[in-house]
Amino acid sequence: MAKPGERTAANRLLAVLDAFDLRSPSLSLTDISRRADLPLATAHRLVGTLTGWGALERDESGSYHIGLRLWELAALAPRGLGLRQAAMPFLEDLYEATHENVHLAVRDGLEVVYTERISGRSAVGVRSQVGARWPLHATGVGLALLAHCDAGFQERVCGGTLTSFTPHTVTAPARLRRMLAEVRRTGCAVSDRQITDDALSVAAPVQGPRGDVVAAVSVVVHVKDAQTPALIPAVRLAARGISRALGWQPGSAPGA
């Protein structure tokens, strides 16, 4: 049994994998050792094990990347490939209707994780990409998800640190609570210039077979061209279609 504070072999392996992120998808062995807080010899041994299994791949320059074996395993996640396959026809329809950025996202703890994105060539630039994480309170999909979490979790978010990205980011707990109540009332969330000064997001929750909210879909447009009243029914229709594809039926508890 590991002593208190001692890292197990599994902890060390996970630390190696956790060294990689969207900003650092390619790392040298020295980088991995430093970011995982491991001795170089230990990092070398663990990286060799992970590379042999396929979790990591080494390129011609000697740098390491996440391997396809992990992608294969990730595809088995119920909120991964299965959700994406059910959602893609409706995301494509939403894109064809708007020719704007379309997103699908799920909640992971206090953050939202983007699992799919369709980008328009002339659409507003966005900082989200597949695999990216953002705080729940500042994005349209995050608000749609947070509004349907239990009250205790919502209070945990409202009472925590609400990071500001622009002067328009909502950081006042009372205002955030009002926004969440409005999302529940209307079935749609609007995030206005909270991540960047030029973008507005309209999002709606996606329900699973039991009626619980399992994901959110959104469209992100340039704020000066935003036709929010027209976007809301389009986004809600896409979310409803994905929900039905996942097995949800009108009247299913708890999110009917």
C-alpha positions as CSV (number, residue, x, y, z in Angstrom):
1,M,0.0,0.0,0.0
2,A,1.3,3.5,-0.9
3,K,2.3,5.7,2.0
4,P,0.4,9.0,2.4
5,G,1.6,11.4,-0.2
6,E,3.4,8.7,-2.2
7,R,2.5,8.4,-5.8
8,T,1.6,5.0,-7.0
9,A,2.7,3.5,-10.3
10,A,-0.7,4.3,-11.8
11,N,-0.5,7.9,-10.5
12,R,2.8,8.3,-12.3
13,L,1.5,6.9,-15.5
14,L,-1.5,9.2,-15.4
15,A,0.8,12.1,-14.6
16,V,2.7,11.4,-17.8
17,L,-0.5,11.5,-19.9
18,D,-1.8,14.6,-18.0
19,A,1.4,16.4,-19.1
20,F,-0.2,16.8,-22.5
21,D,-2.9,19.4,-23.2
22,L,-4.3,21.6,-26.1
23,R,-1.5,24.1,-25.6
24,S,1.2,21.4,-25.4
25,P,0.2,18.5,-27.7
26,S,3.8,17.7,-28.5
27,L,6.4,17.3,-25.7
28,S,10.0,16.2,-25.4
29,L,11.0,13.6,-22.8
30,T,12.5,16.5,-20.7
31,D,9.2,18.4,-21.0
32,I,7.2,15.4,-19.8
33,S,9.6,14.8,-16.9
34,R,9.2,18.5,-15.8
35,R,5.4,18.8,-16.3
36,A,4.7,15.4,-14.7
37,D,7.1,16.2,-11.8
38,L,9.0,13.0,-12.3
39,P,12.7,12.1,-12.4
40,L,14.0,11.9,-15.9
41,A,14.8,8.2,-15.6
42,T,11.3,7.4,-14.3
43,A,9.7,9.5,-17.1
44,H,11.8,7.7,-19.6
45,R,10.7,4.3,-18.4
46,L,7.0,5.2,-18.2
47,V,7.1,6.9,-21.6
48,G,8.6,3.7,-23.0
49,T,5.8,1.6,-21.5
50,L,3.1,4.0,-22.8
51,T,4.7,4.2,-26.3
52,G,4.9,0.4,-26.5
53,W,1.2,0.1,-25.7
54,G,0.2,2.8,-28.1
55,A,-0.9,5.5,-25.7
56,L,2.0,7.7,-26.9
57,E,3.7,8.0,-30.3
58,R,7.1,9.4,-31.0
59,D,7.8,11.5,-34.2
60,E,11.0,11.9,-36.2
61,S,12.1,14.8,-34.1
62,G,12.0,12.7,-30.9
63,S,8.9,14.5,-29.5
64,Y,6.0,12.5,-28.1
65,H,2.3,12.9,-28.9
66,I,-0.9,11.2,-27.7
67,G,-1.3,7.9,-29.6
68,L,-4.2,6.4,-31.5
69,R,-4.8,3.7,-28.9
70,L,-6.2,6.3,-26.5
71,W,-8.4,7.7,-29.2
72,E,-9.8,4.2,-29.8
73,L,-10.6,3.9,-26.1
74,A,-12.1,7.4,-25.9
75,A,-14.4,6.5,-28.7
76,L,-16.0,4.0,-26.4
77,A,-17.1,6.7,-24.0
78,P,-21.0,7.1,-24.0
79,R,-20.5,10.8,-24.1
80,G,-18.0,10.6,-26.9
81,L,-18.5,8.8,-30.2
82,G,-22.0,7.6,-29.5
83,L,-23.2,11.1,-28.6
84,R,-21.4,12.5,-31.6
85,Q,-22.9,10.0,-34.0
86,A,-26.4,10.8,-32.8
87,A,-25.8,14.5,-32.9
88,M,-24.0,15.0,-36.2
89,P,-27.1,15.0,-38.5
90,F,-28.7,17.7,-36.4
91,L,-25.5,19.7,-36.0
92,E,-25.1,19.6,-39.8
93,D,-28.7,20.8,-40.3
94,L,-28.1,23.6,-37.8
95,Y,-24.9,24.6,-39.7
96,E,-26.7,24.6,-43.0
97,A,-29.5,26.8,-41.6
98,T,-27.0,29.3,-40.1
99,H,-23.6,28.9,-41.7
100,E,-22.2,29.8,-38.3
101,N,-20.0,28.0,-35.8
102,V,-21.9,25.0,-34.3
103,H,-20.8,23.3,-31.1
104,L,-21.7,20.2,-29.1
105,A,-20.4,20.0,-25.5
106,V,-20.7,18.0,-22.3
107,R,-20.0,18.9,-18.6
108,D,-17.0,17.5,-16.8
109,G,-16.9,18.8,-13.2
110,L,-16.8,22.6,-13.1
111,E,-16.0,22.8,-16.8
112,V,-17.6,22.3,-20.2
113,V,-15.7,20.1,-22.7
114,Y,-16.3,20.6,-26.5
115,T,-16.9,17.2,-28.2
116,E,-17.7,18.5,-31.7
117,R,-17.4,21.6,-33.7
118,I,-18.5,22.7,-37.3
119,S,-16.9,25.9,-38.4
120,G,-18.1,28.3,-41.0
121,R,-15.4,29.9,-43.3
122,S,-16.9,33.4,-42.8
123,A,-18.1,32.9,-39.3
124,V,-16.8,34.8,-36.3
125,G,-13.5,33.5,-34.9
126,V,-14.0,31.4,-31.8
127,R,-11.5,30.1,-29.1
128,S,-13.2,26.8,-28.7
129,Q,-12.1,23.6,-30.4
130,V,-12.8,19.9,-29.9
131,G,-11.3,18.9,-26.5
132,A,-11.2,22.4,-25.2
133,R,-12.4,23.2,-21.7
134,W,-14.0,26.4,-20.5
135,P,-15.7,27.4,-17.2
136,L,-19.4,26.7,-17.1
137,H,-20.5,30.2,-16.3
138,A,-19.0,32.0,-19.3
139,T,-20.2,30.0,-22.4
140,G,-23.7,29.3,-23.9
141,V,-23.3,25.5,-23.6
142,G,-21.9,25.9,-20.1
143,L,-25.0,27.9,-19.0
144,A,-27.3,25.5,-20.6
145,L,-25.7,22.6,-18.7
146,L,-25.3,24.4,-15.4
147,A,-28.9,25.5,-15.4
148,H,-30.0,21.9,-15.2
149,C,-27.5,20.7,-12.5
150,D,-28.8,20.2,-9.0
151,A,-29.2,23.3,-6.8
152,G,-26.2,22.4,-4.6
153,F,-23.8,22.2,-7.5
154,Q,-25.1,25.5,-8.9
155,E,-24.4,27.1,-5.6
156,R,-20.9,25.6,-5.6
157,V,-20.3,27.3,-9.0
158,C,-21.9,30.6,-8.0
159,G,-20.0,30.7,-4.8
160,G,-16.6,29.9,-6.4
161,T,-14.3,31.9,-8.6
162,L,-16.1,33.2,-11.6
163,T,-13.2,34.1,-14.0
164,S,-13.7,37.1,-16.2
165,F,-12.6,37.0,-19.9
166,T,-14.1,40.3,-21.1
167,P,-15.9,43.2,-19.5
168,H,-19.2,41.4,-20.3
169,T,-18.4,38.2,-18.4
170,V,-20.9,37.6,-15.7
171,T,-19.0,37.3,-12.4
172,A,-21.7,38.4,-9.9
173,P,-23.3,35.3,-8.3
174,A,-26.7,36.9,-8.0
175,R,-26.8,37.8,-11.7
176,L,-25.6,34.3,-12.6
177,R,-28.4,32.8,-10.6
178,R,-30.9,34.9,-12.4
179,M,-29.5,33.9,-15.8
180,L,-29.7,30.2,-14.8
181,A,-33.4,30.6,-13.8
182,E,-34.0,32.3,-17.2
183,V,-32.4,29.4,-19.0
184,R,-34.7,26.9,-17.2
185,R,-37.7,29.1,-18.0
186,T,-37.0,29.5,-21.7
187,G,-35.1,26.3,-22.5
188,C,-32.3,28.3,-24.1
189,A,-29.1,30.1,-22.9
190,V,-27.6,33.2,-24.4
191,S,-24.0,34.1,-23.7
192,D,-23.3,37.6,-24.9
193,R,-19.6,38.6,-25.4
194,Q,-18.5,36.6,-22.3
195,I,-15.5,34.9,-23.9
196,T,-14.6,37.3,-26.6
197,D,-15.9,40.9,-27.3
198,D,-17.3,40.0,-30.8
199,A,-19.2,36.7,-30.3
200,L,-22.6,35.7,-29.0
201,S,-23.6,32.2,-28.3
202,V,-27.1,30.7,-28.2
203,A,-27.3,27.2,-26.6
204,A,-29.9,24.6,-25.7
205,P,-29.7,21.5,-23.5
206,V,-29.7,17.9,-24.9
207,Q,-31.6,15.3,-22.9
208,G,-30.9,11.6,-22.5
209,P,-33.3,8.7,-22.4
210,R,-34.2,9.4,-18.7
211,G,-34.8,13.1,-19.4
212,D,-31.6,14.2,-17.7
213,V,-29.5,16.8,-19.5
214,V,-26.4,15.1,-20.9
215,A,-25.0,17.7,-23.4
216,A,-25.7,21.0,-24.9
217,V,-25.7,22.3,-28.5
218,S,-24.9,25.9,-29.6
219,V,-24.4,28.3,-32.4
220,V,-21.9,31.1,-32.1
221,V,-22.3,34.2,-34.2
222,H,-20.8,37.7,-34.6
223,V,-22.5,39.9,-32.1
224,K,-23.2,42.7,-34.5
225,D,-25.0,40.3,-36.9
226,A,-26.8,38.3,-34.2
227,Q,-30.4,37.6,-34.9
228,T,-31.1,36.0,-31.6
229,P,-34.9,35.6,-31.9
230,A,-34.3,33.6,-35.1
231,L,-31.5,31.5,-33.7
232,I,-33.2,30.4,-30.6
233,P,-35.8,28.1,-32.2
234,A,-33.2,26.7,-34.6
235,V,-30.9,25.7,-31.7
236,R,-33.8,24.3,-29.7
237,L,-34.9,22.3,-32.6
238,A,-31.4,20.8,-33.0
239,A,-31.2,20.0,-29.3
240,R,-34.6,18.4,-29.4
241,G,-33.7,16.3,-32.4
242,I,-30.5,15.0,-30.7
243,S,-32.4,14.3,-27.6
244,R,-34.9,12.1,-29.6
245,A,-32.0,10.3,-31.3
246,L,-30.6,9.5,-27.9
247,G,-33.9,8.0,-26.8
248,W,-35.6,10.9,-25.0
249,Q,-39.4,11.1,-25.3
250,P,-41.5,14.1,-24.4
251,G,-42.6,13.8,-20.8
252,S,-39.5,12.0,-19.7
253,A,-38.5,13.0,-16.2
254,P,-36.7,15.1,-14.9
255,G,-36.2,17.6,-17.8
256,A,-39.5,17.4,-19.6
